[in-house]
Structure formats: C-alpha cells, structure tokens
Amino acid sequence: MTDPVSSIRNLGPAYEASLARVGIQSAEALRALGADAAYAKLLENGDRPHFIGFYALVMALQGRPWNDCKGAEKVALRVKFDALKAKHFNKNISALEADLDAIGVGLHR
C-alpha cells in the first residue's frame, strides 16, 4: 500500500493533483524522485513556476513547516528555483499544449 502525496505535511489535494498529472502518484514516488526532479516535471508539463510552491515542496520533503525557509537557505533555494525555471519551463506553452504534446498530438514539429 502506498501513501497519497497529501499525507506529506504541507502538501494538500491541489499539489497532489498537480503531481498526479505528471505521473507522481504517491508520497513514496515523490520522496524517491526528490523535490528538484518533481518540480522540473511540473514545469515541463506547463505548470506556472511559483517560488513559494517550490520551497514549500522542499520543506515538506524535509518534514519542516512550509514557511521555515529563511535567510541564506532561502536565497540558495531561490537560485536553485531560478535554474530549474530556466531549464524546464517554456513560457510559450500552455498546460493544455503540454498535455497534448505528451500524448503526441500537440505542438507542430
């Protein structure tokens, strides 16, 4: 039996639904993948980047309150977030286009 993503402190039904759309169906799968790779999948599939969403995910996987990130640690996470966003987010693709592309009927090549 696997635990739902929402069983992880600070990750509710909305985050769980977003992760399910990119194939992350359980807390165990999310932990195995890690915050960076999971967030990259969200960005690659058209989710809009949001720094608080990223650092809340990082804090959740560390078992910490979502707003526990401060000072130098928060600055370092912002650098990581900006790098993930630059590498994995295409601002010219909508979530619908990403879904269509994932099944092979989107984006003209």
C-alpha positions, 0 to 999 in steps of 0.5 A: 500500500502506498501513501497519497502525496497529501499525507506529506505535511504541507502538501494538500489535494491541489499539489497532489493533483498537480503531481498526479498529472505528471505521473507522481502518484504517491508520497513514496514516488515523490520522496524517491524522485526528490523535490528538484526532479518533481518540480522540473516535471511540473514545469515541463508539463506547463505548470506556472513556476511559483517560488513559494510552491517550490520551497514549500515542496522542499520543506515538506520533503524535509518534514519542516513547516512550509514557511521555515525557509529563511535567510541564506537557505532561502536565497540558495533555494531561490537560485536553485528555483531560478535554474530549474525555471530556466531549464524546464519551463517554456513560457510559450506553452500552455498546460493544455499544449503540454498535455497534448504534446505528451500524448503526441498530438500537440505542438507542430514539429 
